[in-house]
C-alpha cells in the first residue's frame, strides 16, 4: 500500500496530481483515479500495482511500511563508528540489546580507549580497533567489511535507537529497488542551552516531518549518516574513503545516479544529542560547509545552491531593484509565465488555477533561494554590498528579519525570537564561511554558482491502468 503525499496538489476531482521529486504534473485516467481511495492505493491486481509503482517512483506517493512484509532484525548488522564518548555509546548499546552490533573504535587514544572497550564488552558488541583515526567514512567501511548480513545500519554513537525503529525501516526493503532508508533525526527533548534549543528546532540533520523520495535537486536531496539502514548489496565499496565531511551526501547521490531508490521516513524518529555550546556548534557548522567544494567536484550537476528559471531570475532582479515599478513589473512577468503555463498544460475546468499556483510557487522558491544565497552562501558578497550601498543594507536587513520570523513561526521553536534570529544568522555565517574556505582551498568555486535552467514544459505524465509491465529496477553496480 502507498499513500499520496500530503504536499501533493490535487485538481480536477483528484485526476490531476502535482508533486513528486522533481515536481511534475500527473494526469490520471478515470479508471486510475478510482483506484486511489482515501489517498491510498493498494496493489491488489496488476493494474493497481502498476499505478502504485508509477506514483512511488515519481515521489508522489510513499509506501506505508505497516502494509509491507516484516523483515527480521536478525538480518541486519549495526555498525557504530566511535571516537571516545563511552557514555553515549553505552546508552546506544543498551537500546540495541539483542542485536548484532559492530563497534569501530576510530583510533581513540589509549588513555580513553579502555573505558570505551569496557562499554563494548558489556554491551555484547563486536569491537574493531583501528590504530589511527581515519574518519567516520573510512571507519564505517571497515565495519561494513565485517558485515555478513543482507542489511546494515550505520548509527552514530550519540543516537538513541531501538530494535523496533530498525524493524520498521527494514520493512521498506520489500521494494527491491531501494538501497537506503533514513529516519528523522530529532534532538533529545529537553530544555537545554539556547543553542541546543535552536538545534532542536532547526538542526542540519533534521529533514522535516514529511516522507520523501530522496534525489538531488529535490526538497529532500540527501540523508544524514547519523542513522541509515541500507541494503548491503547496493553499497558496493560503501562510503568514499578519506571523506571526513559530506560523505553521506556523496553516498546518496552515487546510489541515485546508479539507479537505486533512497527514501526518507520521518515516521521513525531517533533522538540525537545536539551540541549545546556555541563554539563547538559553530565549528561543526563551518566544517559542514567545507564539504560543498568536494561535492561540487564529484557531483557538479547536483551541487548548485540556487537553480532558477530565467523568468524567475528576472522577477527576483526586478524586486531587488527596489523601485516604485519593481512590484508591478515582477507581477507582469509572473502573470505572463502563468499564461504560458496554461497554454502548455491545457488545464481543464477543474485545474484552471494550477498555472497561477505553479508560477506563484516558482516566485516563492526563487525568493527563498535568493535569501539563502545572500545570507548564507554569498554572505561575504552581501556584506560588501551592505557596506557600500544603503539600498543593499535595507534589502539584506529585510531578508534577515523576514527569514528569522518565518522560520521561527514555521518551526514553533522553543526559543524566543531574538535568540532564534541570532542563532539563525550565526548558522548561516558559519556554513557560508565553510563553503568559501573549502572553495578557496580547492581553487574550485562551482559550489557557489547559480544555475539558470531554460524554461520548458513542466514534467508531465499520464497514468492509466494498462496491464503488464514491471516497476523499474536499478542498474546494478
N, C-alpha and C positions, 0 to 999 in steps of 0.2 A: 504493500500500500504506500502511496505517496500523497503528500499534502501540498496544495498550491500555496506558495509563499504569501505571507501577509502583506508584503511590499509590492505584490503584483497588481497592476491596474487592470480592471475588468470593464469591458464595454459590450454593447450590443447583446444583452442577455447572456453575458459570460462567454460569448462566442469569439471575442477578441481579447487576448491576454497580452499585456505589455510588461516585460520584465526580463529577468534572467541575467546571465553573465557571458558575453556582453549583452546589453539591452537589445531586445528585438520585439517585433510585433508578430504575434502568432494568431492566425485565424483558424478557428476550428469549424469543421463541418457540423451540421446539426446532430448527426449521429455521435460524433466525438464529444460534443458539448454535453450530450445526455449521459455520457459515461463518467462525468465529474459530478459527484453528489456531495453536497456539504463541503466543498473544497477538497474532496478526496477522490482519488482514482485508484481502483483496485485491479490488479492483474488477474482477472477471473477467466479470461479467454484470450486467444491470440490478438484480437483487435484491441482490447483494453491494455494488454501487455505492451503492445507496440506504442500506444498513445502514452502510457506511463513512461516508457523508455525515452520517448521524444521530449516529454516535459522535464524529466530528470536530467537528461543530457544538456538541455538548454538552460538549466538552473532556474526554471520557472516553478518546478515542484521539487520537493525534497522527500527522501524516504522516511517513513515512520518506523524507527528501529523496533518498536514493540511488536510490529507485524512481521518482522524478519526472523528467520530461524536463529536460535541461540547457538553461540559458539563457546565451547568450554574455555574458561580462563587457563586451563592446563595447557592450551595450545599457544600460549603467549609467554615470552620471557621479558621481564622488565630490566632495562639497562639504565643504571644511575651513574653518571659521571660526577665525581665529587672531589673537591679540594678543601680539606678541613671540614668544618661545620658538623661535628659529630651529633650535636643535639638535634639539629634539623633532620639529619639522616635517620636518627633513631625514631623520630616521630613518623617519618615516611614509612620505614620498615614495619613499625607497629601496625600501620594501616593496611599494609600489604601482606600480613601474616598468612602463610599457607601458599603464597605464590612463588614462582621461580624468579629469583632476582639475582642479577649480576651487578655488583658494585665495582666501578672502575676508579681506583684511587689515582688521581691525575697528579702524581708527584708531590703529595703532601709532605712537608718537611718532617724529618724523623722525630723531632720533639713533639709533634702533634699527631703523628700517624698512629701511635699506639692506642690512644683513646678512640680514634676512628675505627681501627681494626677490631677493637673490642665490641663496638656497636654492631659491626657487620657480623661478627661471630654470634653475638647474642640474638640477632635478627634472623639467623639461619640463611644468610645470603652467601653467594659465591663471591670471593674477592679476587680482583685482578689488580696487581700493584704495578704501576709504571714508575720507572726510576727517575724520570724527569717530567716536568709539566709540559704537555703537548697541546693543551687547549681542549675545549669541550667537543669540537667536531672530531678530532682525532681520537679522543678518549671514547666517544660513542662508537667509533668504528672498531676500536679494539674490543669493546664489549659485543658489538654486532658479530665479530668473527667467532665468538664463543656461543652464539645462538644457534640452536638446532631445531627450534620450533617454527611453525609456518608464520607466526606473527611475533612482532617485537614492539615493546613500548619503551620510548625514551622519556625519562622523567627526571627533572632536576631535584636535587636533594631538599630544596626549600619549598616543596609542594606537599599538600596533603591529598592523598588519593586512596580509594578503596577498591577491592575486587569488583564490587557492583558497578563502579564507574567504568572499569576496564571492560566488564562483560557487556555493558550497554554499547560501548564504542565498537566492540568486536562484531556486534550484530550487523553493522554497516557492511561488513565484508561478504555478506551474501551477494553483493554486487561484485562480479568477477573483474570489473574494470577499475575498482577502487584500490588505490595504493596507500593512501594515508587518510586518517581522520583525526581531528583535534578537538578538544573540548573548549569551553570558555574558561579562561584563566582569570579569576577574580581575586581580590585581596582578602586577607583574613578579616572577617567582620569585627572590627573593634575601633574604638576612638583613640587612635594613636596621635602622633605628632601631626602638625598641619600639613606637612609634605606627604606623609603617609596617607592622610585622608584625601589629599588631591589624587594620589596614585590609585587609591581605591575607587575613585570616581572616573579617572581617565588614564589608566595605565597603558603603556605602549603595547603590552601583550594581551590586553582585554579587547577582543574584536567584536564585542556587542552581543545583543540578545537575539539576533535573527539567524537562522541556519543559512548556509550559503554553499554553493559550489565554488571552490577556490580556484581562481585563474588570474594571471597577470592582467592588469588594466580593468579589473572588476572591483566592486565595492570591498570584497574581502579577497585580497590578492596574495596572501601568504598566511602561514601558520607559525606559531612560536614553538620552538623545540623545548620550551618549558615542560610541555606534556604532549606527546604524539603517540598514536598507535599506528603501526604500519604493517603491510604485507612484506615479509622478509624477501620473497622472490623479487618484488618490484624494486628493492633498494639497490641491488647490484653492489657497487662499491660503497654505498652509503653516502655520508657527508663528504664534502671536499676536504681532504686532509690539509691541515695547516690554516684553514679559515677560523679565525677566532671571533669573528663578528659576521652577522648576516648569513651564517651557514645554513640556517633553517629556510630563509627566503630562497637561497640558491638551490637547495634540495627540492623544494616545492616547485620551483619554476622548471628545473630539469625534468621532473616527473611529468608535469603537464605538457612540456614540449615533446616528451616521448609518447604521449597519448593516454597516459593514465589519468584517472579522476582523483581529485583531492577534495575532501569535504570537511566543513566546519559544523559541529553540532553543539550549540550552546545549551541544549537541554541537559548535557553533562557539564557540571561546573566544578572545577577543582580550585582549592584555596592556595594562594601563593603569598609568601611573606615578602611584601614590598619593602624597599629601602625606606628608612624612617628619618634619616638625617640628610640635610641639604647637600653637603659636599659630596658624599658618595653617590647620591641620587643624580646630581648634576653631572658628575664624571661619567656615570653609566649612560646617561642620555647622549653626552658628547661622543662616547665610544660607539654607541649605536650608529650615529651619523657617519662615522668614518667608513662604515661598510658600504655606503652608497657608491663610491668610486669603483670599488672592486666589482660590485654587481653590474655597474654600467659596462665594464669591460667584458664580463661574462654573458650578460643578457641585455645588449644595447636596446633592443626593441621593447623591453618591459619596464625600463627604469625611469622614463621622464616623469618629473614631479608634476607636470601640467601638460594635459593633452586637450587642445582647443580646436574647434572648427573655425574657419576664417570668419564666419558671421558672428560667432560668439566672441571671438577676439576683438572684432570691430565694436561690438556692444560694450565690452569692457573698456576699450580705448576711449570711446565716446564718453562714458561715465567718468573715467579718470581725468578727463579734461576739466570737469567741474565747472562748466559754463551754464548759462541760462538755457542754452539749446541742447545740453547733453541728454537730459531725460527724454524730451520729445524725439530726438534723433535715434536714441537707443530703442525706444518703443517702436519707432517706424521700422527699424531693421528687424526687430523681433516679430512684428506682425507680418512683414514680408516673408520671413522664414516660415512662419506658421502657414501662410497661404501656399508656399511651395510644397510644404509637407502634406497639406491637404490634397493637393493635386496628385502627388506621388502615391499617397496612401489610399486615395479614393475612399475615404472613411464613409461608412454607411450612416443611416439615420441615427443609429444608436451610439455612434462614436464621433459625432461632429466636434466635440470639444477636445478630442485627442491631439490634433496637431498643435493647438494652442498650449495644451499642457506640456507637450514634448518641447516646444520652443521655450516656454517659461522654465521648465526644468533645466534646459541647456544653459539659460542665462544664470540661473541659481548656481549650477555646477561651475560655470566659468568664474563667477564672482567668488565662490568658495576657494577655488584653486588659486585665484589671483591673491586672495587674502593670505593663503598659506605660503605662497611664494614671497610676498612682501614681508611677512612676519617670521618666516621660518627658513626656507632655503636661501632666499636672497636678502636676508636681513642686512648684511653689510652694505649692499647697494641701496637699500631703503634708508639706512641710517645716513649715508652720504646725501641722498636726495633731501632728507628731512633737514639737514644742516643748511643746505643752500637754497631751499625753496619753502616759502611759507605755505603754499598750496599743498606741497607734498607732506608737510608736517600735519596739516589738517586732515588730509586723506588717510595717512597712516595711523594717526591717532584715532580717527573714527573706526578704522578697521580693527584696531586693537581692542577698543571698548566694545564694539558690537560683537566681535568674536567671543570675548570673555562672557558677555551677558548671555548670548545664545547658548554657548556650551554649558554654562552654569545652570541655566534653566532646563536644558535638554537632559542633563545627567542627574539632576536633583542632588547635587553634591552636598555631602555633609560637611560643608565648609563655607564660611561667609564669602560673599562675592569679592571683596577686596583681596583677601589672601588667595582665593582661587585665581583671580586675574594675575596676581604677581607670579604664582606658580606656573600658570599657563604661558606667560611670557618668558620665564626662565627656561621652561621646557623647550620652547621654540628656539631660544637663544643657544642653548646647549646643543641641540640636534643640528641646527643650521651651522654652528661653528664646526661641528664634527664633519659635516658634509664638505665644507670648504677646506678643512685641514686634509681630509682624505684626497680630495681632488688635487690640491697643491702638491702633496707628496707623490702622487702618481703622475702628475702632469696631464691629467685627463679630466675634462670638465663636462663630460656628457651627462653626468648625474644632475647637472643644473640647467639643462636645456629645456626649452619649451618646444613641444611638438605641435605643429599646425597640420591637421589632417584634412584632406579635401572633403568638402560636403558631398554626401552621397545618399542614395536611397537608404532609409533605415532598414536594418536587418529584418526581413520578413520571412515567415514560414507558414505553410498550411499543414494542418494535421487532420487527416481523415481517419477512417477505420479500415483501411485495406488490410487484407490478411497476408501473412507471410512476412519474411524478413526477420533479422536478428538485430538486437541492440548493438551499437558499436563496441568493439573491443580494442584495447590499447595495443600499440605496436610494441612488441617485447624488445627489450634492450639486450 
